[in-house]
């Protein structure tokens, strides 16, 4: 998050910045899923719904960085 904050201050017009700023609060919630899960620091399982929500956010950023990437 800190890296995206820096980039968003340096270049407000960049497509990744626009994506980040528009979904900032959602990203924070998705990071909490991860941090509290067994995938990271916690013990909470990640169910299908949470996984799909995290995947959706990640795909948006990857597609902004690499527009012609295949799924």
PQR file with spaces between the fields and no chain letter, atoms N, CA, C, O and H, PARSE charges and radii, in Angstrom:
ATOM       1  N    UNK     1       0.824   -1.185    0.000 -0.4000 1.5000
ATOM       2  CA   UNK     1       0.000    0.000    0.000 -0.0000 2.0000
ATOM       3  C    UNK     1       0.876    1.259    0.000  0.5500 1.7000
ATOM       4  O    UNK     1       0.568    2.237   -0.680 -0.5500 1.4000
ATOM       5  N    UNK     2       1.952    1.223    0.758 -0.4000 1.5000
ATOM       6  CA   UNK     2       2.808    2.406    0.828 -0.0000 2.0000
ATOM       7  C    UNK     2       3.410    2.747   -0.529  0.5500 1.7000
ATOM       8  O    UNK     2       3.497    3.918   -0.898 -0.5500 1.4000
ATOM       9  H    UNK     2       2.202    0.428    1.311  0.4000 1.0000
ATOM      10  N    UNK     3       3.820    1.735   -1.261 -0.4000 1.5000
ATOM      11  CA   UNK     3       4.376    1.964   -2.594 -0.0000 2.0000
ATOM      12  C    UNK     3       3.365    2.607   -3.531  0.5500 1.7000
ATOM      13  O    UNK     3       3.697    3.523   -4.284 -0.5500 1.4000
ATOM      14  H    UNK     3       3.749    0.784   -0.961  0.4000 1.0000
ATOM      15  N    UNK     4       2.123    2.119   -3.479 -0.4000 1.5000
ATOM      16  CA   UNK     4       1.073    2.707   -4.318 -0.0000 2.0000
ATOM      17  C    UNK     4       0.757    4.138   -3.885  0.5500 1.7000
ATOM      18  O    UNK     4       0.429    4.980   -4.721 -0.5500 1.4000
ATOM      19  H    UNK     4       1.854    1.375   -2.867  0.4000 1.0000
ATOM      20  N    UNK     5       0.852    4.414   -2.596 -0.4000 1.5000
ATOM      21  CA   UNK     5       0.634    5.783   -2.116 -0.0000 2.0000
ATOM      22  C    UNK     5       1.688    6.726   -2.698  0.5500 1.7000
ATOM      23  O    UNK     5       1.368    7.833   -3.130 -0.5500 1.4000
ATOM      24  H    UNK     5       1.118    3.730   -1.916  0.4000 1.0000
ATOM      25  N    UNK     6       2.932    6.284   -2.707 -0.4000 1.5000
ATOM      26  CA   UNK     6       4.020    7.104   -3.264 -0.0000 2.0000
ATOM      27  C    UNK     6       3.798    7.325   -4.755  0.5500 1.7000
ATOM      28  O    UNK     6       3.869    8.455   -5.239 -0.5500 1.4000
ATOM      29  H    UNK     6       3.192    5.385   -2.357  0.4000 1.0000
ATOM      30  N    UNK     7       3.530    6.245   -5.479 -0.4000 1.5000
ATOM      31  CA   UNK     7       3.316    6.355   -6.929 -0.0000 2.0000
ATOM      32  C    UNK     7       2.122    7.263   -7.221  0.5500 1.7000
ATOM      33  O    UNK     7       2.162    8.060   -8.158 -0.5500 1.4000
ATOM      34  H    UNK     7       3.472    5.327   -5.086  0.4000 1.0000
ATOM      35  N    UNK     8       1.063    7.145   -6.424 -0.4000 1.5000
ATOM      36  CA   UNK     8      -0.122    7.963   -6.691 -0.0000 2.0000
ATOM      37  C    UNK     8       0.138    9.445   -6.448  0.5500 1.7000
ATOM      38  O    UNK     8      -0.507   10.296   -7.059 -0.5500 1.4000
ATOM      39  H    UNK     8       1.030    6.497   -5.662  0.4000 1.0000
ATOM      40  N    UNK     9       1.072    9.757   -5.568 -0.4000 1.5000
ATOM      41  CA   UNK     9       1.438   11.164   -5.370 -0.0000 2.0000
ATOM      42  C    UNK     9       2.338   11.672   -6.492  0.5500 1.7000
ATOM      43  O    UNK     9       2.279   12.849   -6.847 -0.5500 1.4000
ATOM      44  H    UNK     9       1.597    9.066   -5.071  0.4000 1.0000
ATOM      45  N    UNK    10       3.154   10.811   -7.043 -0.4000 1.5000
ATOM      46  CA   UNK    10       4.087   11.219   -8.091 -0.0000 2.0000
ATOM      47  C    UNK    10       3.426   11.363   -9.460  0.5500 1.7000
ATOM      48  O    UNK    10       3.818   12.216  -10.256 -0.5500 1.4000
ATOM      49  H    UNK    10       3.202    9.854   -6.754  0.4000 1.0000
ATOM      50  N    UNK    11       2.426   10.531   -9.730 -0.4000 1.5000
ATOM      51  CA   UNK    11       1.800   10.563  -11.051 -0.0000 2.0000
ATOM      52  C    UNK    11       0.318   10.230  -10.927  0.5500 1.7000
ATOM      53  O    UNK    11      -0.074    9.066  -11.001 -0.5500 1.4000
ATOM      54  H    UNK    11       2.107    9.839   -9.083  0.4000 1.0000
ATOM      55  N    UNK    12      -0.488   11.244  -10.740 -0.4000 1.5000
ATOM      56  CA   UNK    12      -1.922   11.075  -10.525 -0.0000 2.0000
ATOM      57  C    UNK    12      -2.677   10.610  -11.768  0.5500 1.7000
ATOM      58  O    UNK    12      -3.812   10.146  -11.660 -0.5500 1.4000
ATOM      59  H    UNK    12      -0.170   12.190  -10.679  0.4000 1.0000
ATOM      60  N    UNK    13      -2.066   10.726  -12.939 -0.4000 1.5000
ATOM      61  CA   UNK    13      -2.733   10.368  -14.192 -0.0000 2.0000
ATOM      62  C    UNK    13      -2.400    8.959  -14.681  0.5500 1.7000
ATOM      63  O    UNK    13      -3.008    8.487  -15.642 -0.5500 1.4000
ATOM      64  H    UNK    13      -1.143   11.103  -13.027  0.4000 1.0000
ATOM      65  N    UNK    14      -1.466    8.292  -14.049 -0.4000 1.5000
ATOM      66  CA   UNK    14      -1.064    6.954  -14.491 -0.0000 2.0000
ATOM      67  C    UNK    14      -2.237    5.982  -14.286  0.5500 1.7000
ATOM      68  O    UNK    14      -2.925    6.062  -13.268 -0.5500 1.4000
ATOM      69  H    UNK    14      -0.973    8.675  -13.269  0.4000 1.0000
ATOM      70  N    UNK    15      -2.474    5.070  -15.232 -0.4000 1.5000
ATOM      71  CA   UNK    15      -3.597    4.129  -15.119 -0.0000 2.0000
ATOM      72  C    UNK    15      -3.586    3.300  -13.833  0.5500 1.7000
ATOM      73  O    UNK    15      -4.644    3.004  -13.279 -0.5500 1.4000
ATOM      74  H    UNK    15      -1.915    5.005  -16.059  0.4000 1.0000
ATOM      75  N    UNK    16      -2.401    2.927  -13.359 -0.4000 1.5000
ATOM      76  CA   UNK    16      -2.322    2.152  -12.116 -0.0000 2.0000
ATOM      77  C    UNK    16      -2.741    3.017  -10.932  0.5500 1.7000
ATOM      78  O    UNK    16      -3.417    2.538  -10.022 -0.5500 1.4000
ATOM      79  H    UNK    16      -1.541    3.167  -13.809  0.4000 1.0000
ATOM      80  N    UNK    17      -2.345    4.281  -10.940 -0.4000 1.5000
ATOM      81  CA   UNK    17      -2.757    5.197   -9.877 -0.0000 2.0000
ATOM      82  C    UNK    17      -4.266    5.348   -9.861  0.5500 1.7000
ATOM      83  O    UNK    17      -4.889    5.298   -8.800 -0.5500 1.4000
ATOM      84  H    UNK    17      -1.795    4.670  -11.679  0.4000 1.0000
ATOM      85  N    UNK    18      -4.840    5.527  -11.003 -0.4000 1.5000
ATOM      86  CA   UNK    18      -6.296    5.686  -11.099 -0.0000 2.0000
ATOM      87  C    UNK    18      -6.998    4.439  -10.563  0.5500 1.7000
ATOM      88  O    UNK    18      -7.975    4.540   -9.820 -0.5500 1.4000
ATOM      89  H    UNK    18      -4.334    5.567  -11.865  0.4000 1.0000
ATOM      90  N    UNK    19      -6.498    3.273  -10.942 -0.4000 1.5000
ATOM      91  CA   UNK    19      -7.062    2.003  -10.455 -0.0000 2.0000
ATOM      92  C    UNK    19      -6.928    1.907   -8.933  0.5500 1.7000
ATOM      93  O    UNK    19      -7.876    1.540   -8.238 -0.5500 1.4000
ATOM      94  H    UNK    19      -5.705    3.191  -11.545  0.4000 1.0000
ATOM      95  N    UNK    20      -5.748    2.238   -8.432 -0.4000 1.5000
ATOM      96  CA   UNK    20      -5.494    2.160   -6.993 -0.0000 2.0000
ATOM      97  C    UNK    20      -6.407    3.100   -6.207  0.5500 1.7000
ATOM      98  O    UNK    20      -7.059    2.678   -5.252 -0.5500 1.4000
ATOM      99  H    UNK    20      -4.979    2.536   -8.996  0.4000 1.0000
ATOM     100  N    UNK    21      -6.454    4.347   -6.598 -0.4000 1.5000
ATOM     101  CA   UNK    21      -7.241    5.339   -5.867 -0.0000 2.0000
ATOM     102  C    UNK    21      -8.723    4.987   -5.881  0.5500 1.7000
ATOM     103  O    UNK    21      -9.417    5.180   -4.883 -0.5500 1.4000
ATOM     104  H    UNK    21      -5.924    4.690   -7.374  0.4000 1.0000
ATOM     105  N    UNK    22      -9.207    4.475   -7.000 -0.4000 1.5000
ATOM     106  CA   UNK    22     -10.632    4.166   -7.089 -0.0000 2.0000
ATOM     107  C    UNK    22     -11.025    2.951   -6.256  0.5500 1.7000
ATOM     108  O    UNK    22     -12.197    2.781   -5.917 -0.5500 1.4000
ATOM     109  H    UNK    22      -8.643    4.319   -7.811  0.4000 1.0000
ATOM     110  N    UNK    23     -10.042    2.099   -5.924 -0.4000 1.5000
ATOM     111  CA   UNK    23     -10.353    0.869   -5.183 -0.0000 2.0000
ATOM     112  C    UNK    23      -9.592    0.748   -3.870  0.5500 1.7000
ATOM     113  O    UNK    23      -9.472   -0.346   -3.318 -0.5500 1.4000
ATOM     114  H    UNK    23      -9.091    2.237   -6.199  0.4000 1.0000
ATOM     115  N    UNK    24      -9.089    1.841   -3.378 -0.4000 1.5000
ATOM     116  CA   UNK    24      -8.219    1.844   -2.206 -0.0000 2.0000
ATOM     117  C    UNK    24      -8.838    1.165   -0.983  0.5500 1.7000
ATOM     118  O    UNK    24      -8.188    0.334   -0.349 -0.5500 1.4000
ATOM     119  H    UNK    24      -9.187    2.729   -3.826  0.4000 1.0000
ATOM     120  N    UNK    25     -10.057    1.498   -0.649 -0.4000 1.5000
ATOM     121  CA   UNK    25     -10.699    0.917    0.535 -0.0000 2.0000
ATOM     122  C    UNK    25     -10.969   -0.574    0.345  0.5500 1.7000
ATOM     123  O    UNK    25     -10.835   -1.358    1.285 -0.5500 1.4000
ATOM     124  H    UNK    25     -10.586    2.173   -1.164  0.4000 1.0000
ATOM     125  N    UNK    26     -11.339   -0.954   -0.842 -0.4000 1.5000
ATOM     126  CA   UNK    26     -11.566   -2.376   -1.140 -0.0000 2.0000
ATOM     127  C    UNK    26     -10.255   -3.140   -1.033  0.5500 1.7000
ATOM     128  O    UNK    26     -10.224   -4.255   -0.512 -0.5500 1.4000
ATOM     129  H    UNK    26     -11.448   -0.317   -1.606  0.4000 1.0000
ATOM     130  N    UNK    27      -9.184   -2.550   -1.520 -0.4000 1.5000
ATOM     131  CA   UNK    27      -7.872   -3.189   -1.441 -0.0000 2.0000
ATOM     132  C    UNK    27      -7.487   -3.415    0.014  0.5500 1.7000
ATOM     133  O    UNK    27      -6.988   -4.484    0.363 -0.5500 1.4000
ATOM     134  H    UNK    27      -9.210   -1.644   -1.943  0.4000 1.0000
ATOM     135  N    UNK    28      -7.711   -2.434    0.852 -0.4000 1.5000
ATOM     136  CA   UNK    28      -7.391   -2.582    2.279 -0.0000 2.0000
ATOM     137  C    UNK    28      -8.131   -3.767    2.886  0.5500 1.7000
ATOM     138  O    UNK    28      -7.552   -4.531    3.657 -0.5500 1.4000
ATOM     139  H    UNK    28      -8.116   -1.565    0.568  0.4000 1.0000
ATOM     140  N    UNK    29      -9.403   -3.923    2.546 -0.4000 1.5000
ATOM     141  CA   UNK    29     -10.180   -5.049    3.072 -0.0000 2.0000
ATOM     142  C    UNK    29      -9.631   -6.375    2.561  0.5500 1.7000
ATOM     143  O    UNK    29      -9.554   -7.347    3.312 -0.5500 1.4000
ATOM     144  H    UNK    29      -9.874   -3.301    1.920  0.4000 1.0000
ATOM     145  N    UNK    30      -9.250   -6.418    1.287 -0.4000 1.5000
ATOM     146  CA   UNK    30      -8.713   -7.655    0.720 -0.0000 2.0000
ATOM     147  C    UNK    30      -7.364   -8.006    1.341  0.5500 1.7000
ATOM     148  O    UNK    30      -7.066   -9.181    1.554 -0.5500 1.4000
ATOM     149  H    UNK    30      -9.312   -5.628    0.676  0.4000 1.0000
ATOM     150  N    UNK    31      -6.563   -7.010    1.628 -0.4000 1.5000
ATOM     151  CA   UNK    31      -5.282   -7.259    2.290 -0.0000 2.0000
ATOM     152  C    UNK    31      -5.523   -7.815    3.693  0.5500 1.7000
ATOM     153  O    UNK    31      -4.775   -8.677    4.154 -0.5500 1.4000
ATOM     154  H    UNK    31      -6.805   -6.055    1.455  0.4000 1.0000
ATOM     155  N    UNK    32      -6.544   -7.336    4.360 -0.4000 1.5000
ATOM     156  CA   UNK    32      -6.890   -7.884    5.673 -0.0000 2.0000
ATOM     157  C    UNK    32      -7.263   -9.355    5.571  0.5500 1.7000
ATOM     158  O    UNK    32      -6.893  -10.147    6.438 -0.5500 1.4000
ATOM     159  H    UNK    32      -7.152   -6.636    3.985  0.4000 1.0000
ATOM     160  N    UNK    33      -7.997   -9.736    4.515 -0.4000 1.5000
ATOM     161  CA   UNK    33      -8.311  -11.159    4.291 -0.0000 2.0000
ATOM     162  C    UNK    33      -7.012  -11.968    4.285  0.5500 1.7000
ATOM     163  O    UNK    33      -6.867  -12.973    4.981 -0.5500 1.4000
ATOM     164  H    UNK    33      -8.298   -9.092    3.811  0.4000 1.0000
ATOM     165  N    UNK    34      -6.093  -11.490    3.480 -0.4000 1.5000
ATOM     166  CA   UNK    34      -4.823  -12.206    3.325 -0.0000 2.0000
ATOM     167  C    UNK    34      -4.038  -12.237    4.627  0.5500 1.7000
ATOM     168  O    UNK    34      -3.578  -13.299    5.046 -0.5500 1.4000
ATOM     169  H    UNK    34      -6.211  -10.674    2.914  0.4000 1.0000
ATOM     170  N    UNK    35      -3.881  -11.100    5.264 -0.4000 1.5000
ATOM     171  CA   UNK    35      -3.068  -11.021    6.470 -0.0000 2.0000
ATOM     172  C    UNK    35      -3.623  -11.853    7.621  0.5500 1.7000
ATOM     173  O    UNK    35      -2.863  -12.362    8.445 -0.5500 1.4000
ATOM     174  H    UNK    35      -4.254  -10.237    4.924  0.4000 1.0000
ATOM     175  N    UNK    36      -4.932  -11.990    7.678 -0.4000 1.5000
ATOM     176  CA   UNK    36      -5.543  -12.772    8.750 -0.0000 2.0000
ATOM     177  C    UNK    36      -5.697  -14.241    8.390  0.5500 1.7000
ATOM     178  O    UNK    36      -6.180  -15.035    9.197 -0.5500 1.4000
ATOM     179  H    UNK    36      -5.549  -11.576    7.009  0.4000 1.0000
ATOM     180  N    UNK    37      -5.294  -14.599    7.193 -0.4000 1.5000
ATOM     181  CA   UNK    37      -5.488  -15.962    6.714 -0.0000 2.0000
ATOM     182  C    UNK    37      -4.266  -16.833    6.992  0.5500 1.7000
ATOM     183  O    UNK    37      -3.205  -16.354    7.393 -0.5500 1.4000
ATOM     184  H    UNK    37      -4.903  -13.953    6.537  0.4000 1.0000
ATOM     185  N    UNK    38      -4.459  -18.123    6.762 -0.4000 1.5000
ATOM     186  CA   UNK    38      -3.340  -19.052    6.898 -0.0000 2.0000
ATOM     187  C    UNK    38      -2.314  -18.852    5.790  0.5500 1.7000
ATOM     188  O    UNK    38      -1.216  -19.405    5.858 -0.5500 1.4000
ATOM     189  H    UNK    38      -5.320  -18.511    6.435  0.4000 1.0000
ATOM     190  N    UNK    39      -2.657  -18.067    4.770 -0.4000 1.5000
ATOM     191  CA   UNK    39      -1.721  -17.753    3.693 -0.0000 2.0000
ATOM     192  C    UNK    39      -0.650  -16.770    4.141  0.5500 1.7000
ATOM     193  O    UNK    39       0.352  -16.580    3.453 -0.5500 1.4000
ATOM     194  H    UNK    39      -3.549  -17.617    4.715  0.4000 1.0000
ATOM     195  N    UNK    40      -0.865  -16.145    5.300 -0.4000 1.5000
ATOM     196  CA   UNK    40       0.062  -15.116    5.751 -0.0000 2.0000
ATOM     197  C    UNK    40       0.306  -15.220    7.255  0.5500 1.7000
ATOM     198  O    UNK    40       1.010  -16.124    7.706 -0.5500 1.4000
ATOM     199  H    UNK    40      -1.680  -16.300    5.859  0.4000 1.0000
ATOM     200  N    UNK    41      -0.269  -14.305    8.034 -0.4000 1.5000
ATOM     201  CA   UNK    41       0.036  -14.189    9.459 -0.0000 2.0000
ATOM     202  C    UNK    41      -0.997  -14.822   10.379  0.5500 1.7000
ATOM     203  O    UNK    41      -0.724  -15.024   11.563 -0.5500 1.4000
ATOM     204  H    UNK    41      -0.841  -13.571    7.668  0.4000 1.0000
ATOM     205  N    UNK    42      -2.157  -15.133    9.867 -0.4000 1.5000
ATOM     206  CA   UNK    42      -3.252  -15.557   10.723 -0.0000 2.0000
ATOM     207  C    UNK    42      -3.588  -17.025   10.631  0.5500 1.7000
ATOM     208  O    UNK    42      -2.796  -17.848   10.170 -0.5500 1.4000
ATOM     209  H    UNK    42      -2.379  -14.969    8.905  0.4000 1.0000
ATOM     210  N    UNK    43      -4.794  -17.329   11.087 -0.4000 1.5000
ATOM     211  CA   UNK    43      -5.256  -18.714   11.099 -0.0000 2.0000
ATOM     212  C    UNK    43      -6.613  -18.879   10.413  0.5500 1.7000
ATOM     213  O    UNK    43      -7.144  -19.988   10.341 -0.5500 1.4000
ATOM     214  H    UNK    43      -5.438  -16.661   11.462  0.4000 1.0000
ATOM     215  N    UNK    44      -7.162  -17.796    9.919 -0.4000 1.5000
ATOM     216  CA   UNK    44      -8.472  -17.861    9.282 -0.0000 2.0000
ATOM     217  C    UNK    44      -8.370  -18.525    7.905  0.5500 1.7000
ATOM     218  O    UNK    44      -7.452  -18.230    7.140 -0.5500 1.4000
ATOM     219  H    UNK    44      -6.730  -16.895    9.977  0.4000 1.0000
ATOM     220  N    UNK    45      -9.300  -19.409    7.595 -0.4000 1.5000
ATOM     221  CA   UNK    45      -9.307  -19.982    6.249 -0.0000 2.0000
ATOM     222  C    UNK    45      -9.799  -18.948    5.231  0.5500 1.7000
ATOM     223  O    UNK    45     -10.514  -18.008    5.578 -0.5500 1.4000
ATOM     224  H    UNK    45     -10.046  -19.648    8.216  0.4000 1.0000
ATOM     225  N    UNK    46      -9.407  -19.137    3.995 -0.4000 1.5000
ATOM     226  CA   UNK    46      -9.878  -18.271    2.918 -0.0000 2.0000
ATOM     227  C    UNK    46     -10.893  -19.077    2.120  0.5500 1.7000
ATOM     228  O    UNK    46     -10.542  -20.042    1.440 -0.5500 1.4000
ATOM     229  H    UNK    46      -8.826  -19.901    3.714  0.4000 1.0000
ATOM     230  N    UNK    47     -12.159  -18.669    2.210 -0.4000 1.5000
ATOM     231  CA   UNK    47     -13.186  -19.386    1.467 -0.0000 2.0000
ATOM     232  C    UNK    47     -13.206  -18.915    0.011  0.5500 1.7000
ATOM     233  O    UNK    47     -12.510  -17.969   -0.357 -0.5500 1.4000
ATOM     234  H    UNK    47     -12.445  -17.886    2.762  0.4000 1.0000
ATOM     235  N    UNK    48     -14.002  -19.578   -0.795 -0.4000 1.5000
ATOM     236  CA   UNK    48     -14.061  -19.289   -2.232 -0.0000 2.0000
ATOM     237  C    UNK    48     -14.432  -17.835   -2.503  0.5500 1.7000
ATOM     238  O    UNK    48     -13.847  -17.199   -3.380 -0.5500 1.4000
ATOM     239  H    UNK    48     -14.568  -20.346   -0.496  0.4000 1.0000
ATOM     240  N    UNK    49     -15.393  -17.308   -1.761 -0.4000 1.5000
ATOM     241  CA   UNK    49     -15.842  -15.937   -1.954 -0.0000 2.0000
ATOM     242  C    UNK    49     -14.710  -14.936   -1.702  0.5500 1.7000
ATOM     243  O    UNK    49     -14.498  -14.028   -2.505 -0.5500 1.4000
ATOM     244  H    UNK    49     -15.868  -17.824   -1.048  0.4000 1.0000
ATOM     245  N    UNK    50     -13.994  -15.094   -0.604 -0.4000 1.5000
ATOM     246  CA   UNK    50     -12.880  -14.187   -0.290 -0.0000 2.0000
ATOM     247  C    UNK    50     -11.771  -14.312   -1.336  0.5500 1.7000
ATOM     248  O    UNK    50     -11.202  -13.313   -1.776 -0.5500 1.4000
ATOM     249  H    UNK    50     -14.166  -15.832    0.049  0.4000 1.0000
ATOM     250  N    UNK    51     -11.472  -15.555   -1.726 -0.4000 1.5000
ATOM     251  CA   UNK    51     -10.442  -15.763   -2.742 -0.0000 2.0000
ATOM     252  C    UNK    51     -10.805  -15.039   -4.031  0.5500 1.7000
ATOM     253  O    UNK    51      -9.967  -14.353   -4.617 -0.5500 1.4000
ATOM     254  H    UNK    51     -11.934  -16.367   -1.368  0.4000 1.0000
ATOM     255  N    UNK    52     -12.043  -15.186   -4.471 -0.4000 1.5000
ATOM     256  CA   UNK    52     -12.465  -14.554   -5.721 -0.0000 2.0000
ATOM     257  C    UNK    52     -12.412  -13.034   -5.626  0.5500 1.7000
ATOM     258  O    UNK    52     -12.091  -12.363   -6.607 -0.5500 1.4000
ATOM     259  H    UNK    52     -12.723  -15.743   -3.995  0.4000 1.0000
ATOM     260  N    UNK    53     -12.725  -12.487   -4.456 -0.4000 1.5000
ATOM     261  CA   UNK    53     -12.632  -11.034   -4.278 -0.0000 2.0000
ATOM     262  C    UNK    53     -11.184  -10.566   -4.351  0.5500 1.7000
ATOM     263  O    UNK    53     -10.894   -9.534   -4.957 -0.5500 1.4000
ATOM     264  H    UNK    53     -12.986  -13.032   -3.659  0.4000 1.0000
ATOM     265  N    UNK    54     -10.274  -11.318   -3.736 -0.4000 1.5000
ATOM     266  CA   UNK    54      -8.855  -10.961   -3.808 -0.0000 2.0000
ATOM     267  C    UNK    54      -8.349  -11.078   -5.244  0.5500 1.7000
ATOM     268  O    UNK    54      -7.626  -10.208   -5.729 -0.5500 1.4000
ATOM     269  H    UNK    54     -10.510  -12.155   -3.243  0.4000 1.0000
ATOM     270  N    UNK    55      -8.735  -12.156   -5.914 -0.4000 1.5000
ATOM     271  CA   UNK    55      -8.308  -12.380   -7.288 -0.0000 2.0000
ATOM     272  C    UNK    55      -8.768  -11.252   -8.214  0.5500 1.7000
ATOM     273  O    UNK    55      -8.016  -10.819   -9.088 -0.5500 1.4000
ATOM     274  H    UNK    55      -9.323  -12.863   -5.519  0.4000 1.0000
ATOM     275  N    UNK    56      -9.977  -10.786   -8.028 -0.4000 1.5000
ATOM     276  CA   UNK    56     -10.523   -9.708   -8.864 -0.0000 2.0000
ATOM     277  C    UNK    56      -9.668   -8.450   -8.766  0.5500 1.7000
ATOM     278  O    UNK    56      -9.356   -7.828   -9.781 -0.5500 1.4000
ATOM     279  H    UNK    56     -10.588  -11.138   -7.319  0.4000 1.0000
ATOM     280  N    UNK    57      -9.295   -8.079   -7.560 -0.4000 1.5000
ATOM     281  CA   UNK    57      -8.465   -6.882   -7.357 -0.0000 2.0000
ATOM     282  C    UNK    57      -7.089   -7.073   -7.995  0.5500 1.7000
ATOM     283  O    UNK    57      -6.594   -6.180   -8.682 -0.5500 1.4000
ATOM     284  H    UNK    57      -9.548   -8.584   -6.735  0.4000 1.0000
ATOM     285  N    UNK    58      -6.482   -8.218   -7.774 -0.4000 1.5000
ATOM     286  CA   UNK    58      -5.149   -8.481   -8.317 -0.0000 2.0000
ATOM     287  C    UNK    58      -5.168   -8.454   -9.840  0.5500 1.7000
ATOM     288  O    UNK    58      -4.285   -7.867  -10.464 -0.5500 1.4000
ATOM     289  H    UNK    58      -6.885   -8.944   -7.216  0.4000 1.0000
ATOM     290  N    UNK    59      -6.170   -9.085  -10.435 -0.4000 1.5000
ATOM     291  CA   UNK    59      -6.270   -9.093  -11.896 -0.0000 2.0000
ATOM     292  C    UNK    59      -6.363   -7.680  -12.465  0.5500 1.7000
ATOM     293  O    UNK    59      -5.767   -7.387  -13.503 -0.5500 1.4000
ATOM     294  H    UNK    59      -6.888   -9.562   -9.928  0.4000 1.0000
ATOM     295  N    UNK    60      -7.103   -6.807  -11.794 -0.4000 1.5000
ATOM     296  CA   UNK    60      -7.232   -5.427  -12.259 -0.0000 2.0000
ATOM     297  C    UNK    60      -5.894   -4.727  -12.347  0.5500 1.7000
ATOM     298  O    UNK    60      -5.620   -4.009  -13.308 -0.5500 1.4000
ATOM     299  H    UNK    60      -7.587   -7.045  -10.951  0.4000 1.0000
ATOM     300  N    UNK    61      -5.052   -4.940  -11.332 -0.4000 1.5000
ATOM     301  CA   UNK    61      -3.742   -4.307  -11.348 -0.0000 2.0000
ATOM     302  C    UNK    61      -2.813   -4.939  -12.359  0.5500 1.7000
ATOM     303  O    UNK    61      -2.090   -4.230  -13.060 -0.5500 1.4000
ATOM     304  H    UNK    61      -5.274   -5.523  -10.551  0.4000 1.0000
ATOM     305  N    UNK    62      -2.816   -6.238  -12.450 -0.4000 1.5000
ATOM     306  CA   UNK    62      -1.949   -6.908  -13.425 -0.0000 2.0000
ATOM     307  C    UNK    62      -2.312   -6.468  -14.838  0.5500 1.7000
ATOM     308  O    UNK    62      -1.430   -6.223  -15.660 -0.5500 1.4000
ATOM     309  H    UNK    62      -3.403   -6.814  -11.880  0.4000 1.0000
ATOM     310  N    UNK    63      -3.590   -6.368  -15.116 -0.4000 1.5000
ATOM     311  CA   UNK    63      -4.016   -5.944  -16.447 -0.0000 2.0000
ATOM     312  C    UNK    63      -3.646   -4.496  -16.727  0.5500 1.7000
ATOM     313  O    UNK    63      -3.425   -4.137  -17.883 -0.5500 1.4000
ATOM     314  H    UNK    63      -4.307   -6.567  -14.448  0.4000 1.0000
ATOM     315  N    UNK    64      -3.574   -3.657  -15.704 -0.4000 1.5000
ATOM     316  CA   UNK    64      -3.122   -2.271  -15.902 -0.0000 2.0000
ATOM     317  C    UNK    64      -1.633   -2.222  -16.203  0.5500 1.7000
ATOM     318  O    UNK    64      -1.191   -1.449  -17.052 -0.5500 1.4000
ATOM     319  H    UNK    64      -3.754   -3.949  -14.765  0.4000 1.0000
ATOM     320  N    UNK    65      -0.852   -3.058  -15.496 -0.4000 1.5000
ATOM     321  CA   UNK    65       0.590   -3.097  -15.719 -0.0000 2.0000
ATOM     322  C    UNK    65       0.946   -3.759  -17.036  0.5500 1.7000
ATOM     323  O    UNK    65       1.841   -3.298  -17.743 -0.5500 1.4000
ATOM     324  H    UNK    65      -1.212   -3.686  -14.805  0.4000 1.0000
ATOM     325  N    UNK    66       0.246   -4.842  -17.371 -0.4000 1.5000
ATOM     326  CA   UNK    66       0.558   -5.640  -18.558 -0.0000 2.0000
ATOM     327  C    UNK    66      -0.752   -5.846  -19.328  0.5500 1.7000
ATOM     328  O    UNK    66      -1.389   -6.891  -19.191 -0.5500 1.4000
ATOM     329  H    UNK    66      -0.481   -5.217  -16.796  0.4000 1.0000
ATOM     330  N    UNK    67      -1.154   -4.868  -20.128 -0.4000 1.5000
ATOM     331  CA   UNK    67      -2.456   -4.911  -20.785 -0.0000 2.0000
ATOM     332  C    UNK    67      -2.717   -6.118  -21.671  0.5500 1.7000
ATOM     333  O    UNK    67      -3.863   -6.551  -21.800 -0.5500 1.4000
ATOM     334  H    UNK    67      -0.636   -4.019  -20.239  0.4000 1.0000
ATOM     335  N    UNK    68      -1.674   -6.670  -22.283 -0.4000 1.5000
ATOM     336  CA   UNK    68      -1.904   -7.777  -23.204 -0.0000 2.0000
ATOM     337  C    UNK    68      -1.673   -9.153  -22.580  0.5500 1.7000
ATOM     338  O    UNK    68      -1.478  -10.134  -23.297 -0.5500 1.4000
ATOM     339  H    UNK    68      -0.744   -6.319  -22.179  0.4000 1.0000
ATOM     340  N    UNK    69      -1.692   -9.226  -21.268 -0.4000 1.5000
ATOM     341  CA   UNK    69      -1.480  -10.503  -20.577 -0.0000 2.0000
ATOM     342  C    UNK    69      -2.706  -11.408  -20.750  0.5500 1.7000
ATOM     343  O    UNK    69      -3.847  -10.947  -20.766 -0.5500 1.4000
ATOM     344  H    UNK    69      -1.850   -8.429  -20.686  0.4000 1.0000
ATOM     345  N    UNK    70      -2.437  -12.676  -20.875 -0.4000 1.5000
ATOM     346  CA   UNK    70      -3.512  -13.659  -20.956 -0.0000 2.0000
ATOM     347  C    UNK    70      -3.961  -14.023  -19.546  0.5500 1.7000
ATOM     348  O    UNK    70      -3.189  -13.913  -18.594 -0.5500 1.4000
ATOM     349  H    UNK    70      -1.510  -13.050  -20.862  0.4000 1.0000
ATOM     350  N    UNK    71      -5.225  -14.460  -19.416 -0.4000 1.5000
ATOM     351  CA   UNK    71      -5.699  -14.929  -18.118 -0.0000 2.0000
ATOM     352  C    UNK    71      -4.888  -16.129  -17.699  0.5500 1.7000
ATOM     353  O    UNK    71      -5.121  -16.688  -16.627 -0.5500 1.4000
ATOM     354  H    UNK    71      -5.852  -14.550  -20.189  0.4000 1.0000
